[in-house]
């Protein structure tokens, strides 16, 4: 199974692994590797990532940094969506106003 193969490769190769390394090691396309990592994470396995690649956290500091990084990313995405939501609401209101006329 893809998920097991990715986990095995990450443990065997250990350290930081780039998508291209996992792609080469498994033969899966890069998109498939990303999807499998997403599936692994949703199954409850913590797979961290940084500019250095993907890795299993080995220290509390690595885990803390990853959690902070993802919290910041989530907040940034949430705030960025605010502008898009406001524009969507304005356009929908304008569309509704045009339909009523």
Order of alpha helices (4+ residues) and beta strands (2+ residues): alpha-alpha-alpha-beta-beta-alpha
